[in-house]
Amino acid sequence: MTWVWKLYEGHIRKTLLAKGNAEPSEAELERAFVRSMGRSFVTILVQVPIPNSVRFKGLARGSVLEMTDLLNDPMGYLLEHYGGGKFKLNFHEGWHFVSTKNFKPEGSPLWKDLPEIPF
């Protein structure tokens, strides 16, 4: 899950800095990351092709802790559950936006037949 740490590192460092810890140790960073993950969720969106516009369809939202398969193999997870397309994963800790990451697995767009969730 190195890719997830890269998304969260700036957020974690800013959070620790706001608490007065300008130079956290590796152990402090790791503990803060684990705490943050416990309060985080991810939203899976797919780009819907529309001429002259960009629109995203919400597919799923859940606790990061419930989506370990997604975190361990995002391309495989997306392809298996949603097929091919241009996907956006938005990470939040509580109400705070942390980061986004895009993936583009090749395959049949299974997501077209799935209901949209609000996001």
C-alpha positions in Angstrom: 0.0 0.0 0.0 2.9 2.3 -0.6 0.8 4.2 -3.2 -1.8 5.0 -0.5 0.9 6.4 1.9 2.1 8.7 -1.0 -1.5 10.1 -1.2 -1.7 10.6 2.6 1.8 11.7 3.5 1.3 15.5 3.0 -2.0 15.3 4.9 -0.4 13.4 7.8 2.5 15.8 8.0 0.2 18.9 7.9 -2.0 17.3 10.7 1.1 16.7 12.9 2.5 20.1 12.2 -0.8 21.7 13.3 -0.4 19.8 16.5 3.1 21.2 17.0 5.1 18.3 15.7 7.2 19.8 12.9 9.6 16.9 12.7 7.8 13.6 13.4 9.7 10.4 13.7 9.0 7.5 11.4 7.1 5.8 14.2 4.9 8.9 14.8 4.2 9.1 11.1 3.2 5.5 11.0 0.9 5.8 14.0 -0.7 8.9 12.6 -1.2 7.1 9.2 -2.9 4.1 10.9 -5.2 6.4 12.9 -6.0 8.4 9.7 -6.8 5.2 7.8 -9.2 4.2 10.5 -11.2 7.4 10.0 -11.0 7.4 6.2 -13.2 6.4 3.4 -12.8 6.1 -0.4 -15.3 6.9 -3.1 -15.0 5.1 -6.5 -16.1 7.2 -9.5 -16.0 6.5 -13.2 -15.8 9.1 -16.0 -18.9 8.9 -18.2 -18.1 9.8 -21.8 -20.1 12.9 -22.7 -19.2 15.1 -25.7 -17.6 18.4 -24.6 -17.9 17.7 -20.9 -16.7 15.6 -18.0 -19.2 13.8 -15.8 -18.5 11.2 -13.1 -20.8 8.4 -11.9 -20.5 7.4 -8.3 -20.1 3.6 -8.0 -19.2 2.9 -4.4 -18.2 4.5 -1.1 -16.9 2.7 1.9 -14.4 2.7 4.8 -10.8 2.3 3.7 -10.6 -0.5 6.2 -13.4 -2.4 4.4 -11.7 -2.0 1.0 -8.3 -3.7 1.6 -8.7 -5.6 -1.7 -9.0 -2.3 -3.5 -5.9 -0.9 -1.7 -3.8 -4.0 -2.3 -4.6 -4.3 -6.1 -6.6 -1.3 -7.4 -6.4 -2.2 -11.1 -7.4 -5.8 -10.5 -10.2 -4.7 -8.1 -11.6 -2.1 -10.5 -11.5 -4.5 -13.5 -13.1 -7.3 -11.6 -15.9 -5.2 -10.1 -16.5 -2.5 -12.6 -14.7 -3.5 -15.8 -12.7 -1.0 -17.9 -12.9 2.7 -17.8 -11.4 5.9 -16.4 -11.7 5.6 -12.6 -11.1 8.2 -9.9 -10.6 7.2 -6.3 -11.3 10.1 -3.8 -9.9 9.7 -0.3 -11.3 11.6 2.7 -10.6 11.5 6.4 -13.9 12.4 7.9 -15.1 15.5 6.0 -11.5 16.4 5.0 -10.5 15.7 1.4 -7.1 14.0 1.4 -6.3 13.1 -2.2 -7.4 11.5 -5.5 -5.9 8.9 -7.7 -6.9 7.9 -11.2 -6.8 4.4 -12.8 -7.6 3.2 -16.3 -8.0 -0.5 -16.5 -8.7 -1.9 -20.0 -11.8 -4.0 -20.4 -15.5 -4.1 -21.0 -17.3 -1.3 -19.1 -19.3 -3.4 -16.6 -20.1 -0.2 -14.6 -22.6 1.0 -17.3 -25.3 -1.4 -15.9 -24.7 -0.5 -12.2 -26.8 2.1 -10.3 -25.3 5.4 -9.5 -24.6 6.4 -5.9 -24.7 10.0 -4.8 -21.3 11.5 -3.9 
